[in-house]
Amino acid sequence: MGKIRSGVKVLRGMKQEADGKALMDPRLRTAGRRLIDQGRSEMHRRPYGTEQAGL
């Protein structure tokens, strides 16, 4: 389920970044880029409860 949520976050960020490009709004592009980065980092995070002890 986490992969789906993070994928949706990436897609929302891509849409927001594209809107920022079209409207020439750097704040919108930055916010979109931030969403993309957050979504990608969440995709690579370990699921809750699977942390390895001692690492």
Backbone torsions as a table, in degrees:
resi	resn	phi	psi	omega
1	MET	NA	-34.7	-179.7
2	GLY	-65.4	-34.4	178.9
3	LYS	-65.5	-36.8	179.6
4	ILE	-67.7	-46.0	179.1
5	ARG	-61.2	-42.8	-179.3
6	SER	-68.9	-34.4	175.8
7	GLY	-64.7	-40.0	177.0
8	VAL	-64.2	-39.1	179.3
9	LYS	-63.5	-40.2	177.7
10	VAL	-63.3	-44.9	179.5
11	LEU	-63.0	-41.5	177.6
12	ARG	-62.4	-39.4	178.1
13	GLY	-65.0	-40.2	178.5
14	MET	-63.6	-41.5	178.3
15	LYS	-63.8	-43.8	-178.4
16	GLN	-66.4	-38.9	178.8
17	GLU	-65.5	-40.8	178.6
18	ALA	-64.1	-40.0	176.9
19	ASP	-63.0	-39.7	178.1
20	GLY	-63.7	-37.3	177.4
21	LYS	-65.9	-44.4	-177.3
22	ALA	-66.5	-38.1	-177.9
23	LEU	-90.6	-0.1	-179.3
24	MET	57.6	42.7	-178.5
25	ASP	-113.8	103.9	-177.2
26	PRO	-64.7	-29.7	178.9
27	ARG	-66.0	-39.8	178.9
28	LEU	-66.9	-39.9	177.8
29	ARG	-64.3	-41.8	179.7
30	THR	-64.8	-42.2	178.8
31	ALA	-64.5	-39.6	177.4
32	GLY	-64.0	-42.6	178.9
33	ARG	-63.2	-37.8	179.1
34	ARG	-64.8	-41.8	177.6
35	LEU	-63.0	-40.8	178.9
36	ILE	-61.1	-47.2	-179.2
37	ASP	-63.6	-41.2	178.6
38	GLN	-63.2	-44.7	-179.9
39	GLY	-62.4	-42.1	179.8
40	ARG	-66.3	-39.1	179.5
41	SER	-69.6	-33.0	177.5
42	GLU	-68.7	-30.2	178.8
43	MET	-64.1	-31.9	-174.9
44	HIS	-96.3	0.7	179.3
45	ARG	-78.6	146.1	177.8
46	ARG	-69.5	145.0	175.6
47	PRO	-62.4	151.6	-178.4
48	TYR	-60.6	134.7	176.7
49	GLY	90.8	1.6	179.9
50	THR	-111.5	17.6	178.7
51	GLU	-65.2	143.0	178.3
52	GLN	-89.4	133.4	-179.0
53	ALA	-70.3	136.6	175.8
54	GLY	85.6	0.0	179.4
55	LEU	-105.6	NA	NA
